[in-house]
Amino acid sequence: MDEKTRHILECLEEDARISHEKIATLTGMPVGEVSRIIKDMENSGVIRKYKTVIDWDLAGDENVYAIIELKVSLERSLGYQALVERLYKFPEVRSVRLLSGQYDLSLTVSGSSMKEVAFFVAEKISTLEQVQHTATHFVLKTYKEDGVILYEQDHLARLPVTP
């Protein structure tokens, strides 16, 4: 990837609503070239989607989020792909990542309650033949999402702990 394309992608990653004209100004490129490069990146799948980072806590969202780590056994000749394709089709699954280390896969899931997420893991994930072990971590608070700080330093007071 050349430096011009990287710069355009970085501008879009920082602000998906930035105009082609503003990118042209920032990069010193003609607007037509910026538009062409962006269209090429969309067509080739480099740019998958334009996204907004939302502070769901501030919006009053009542959903519960959890990170589920999976230890799996692989099917011969299929590797992780068949299992991953099955996992990402569940509507509760927001992301799937291949990991190094003790666990093989990480899922981010959402549900309306901790109980709903727990039942999803118990009934849909743990029952899959390839899944050997799971570890569920409920997200209590998100401080930074997709590179965006959701809570500034002066708001990061220690959470109270009571016996």
C-alpha positions, 0 to 999 in steps of 0.5 A, a space after each residue: 500500500 502506498 503512502 497516499 492510500 494509507 493516509 486516506 484510510 487513516 483519515 476515514 478511520 479517524 472520521 468516517 464522515 470526513 468529506 473527500 474535499 477535506 481529505 484532498 486538502 489534508 493529503 495535497 491530492 486532487 479531489 478526483 484522485 481521492 474519490 477514485 482511491 476511496 471507491 477502489 478501496 470500497 470495491 476491493 473490500 479494504 473498506 468494509 463499512 463506515 462505522 460510528 462509535 457509540 457510548 452505549 452507557 451514555 445512551 442508556 443501553 441496557 444490553 450486557 456485553 461479554 467476552 467469551 474465550 474458547 478452547 477448541 479442537 480442530 476438525 482435520 483439513 478444516 482448521 478454524 474456518 468451519 467453526 468460526 463460520 458457525 459462530 459468527 452467524 449467531 446474532 448475539 455474536 458481535 465479533 470473533 477473533 483467533 487468538 494465540 495463547 491459552 485460548 483459541 478464539 475470543 467472542 464478543 457477545 451481547 444480550 439483554 441480561 447476564 442470564 441471557 448471555 449465560 444461557 447463550 453460552 451454555 446452550 449454543 456455544 458449549 454444546 458445539 462439538 469442537 468447543 472443549 472449554 469456555 471462559 466468560 468475562 462480563 464487561 462491566 464498563 468500557 473506557 475506550 472503544 475503537 480508539 475513542 476514549 469514552 471517559 476522560 481522565 477526570 472521570 476515572 475515579 476508582 469504583 467503590 468497593 464494599 465488603 
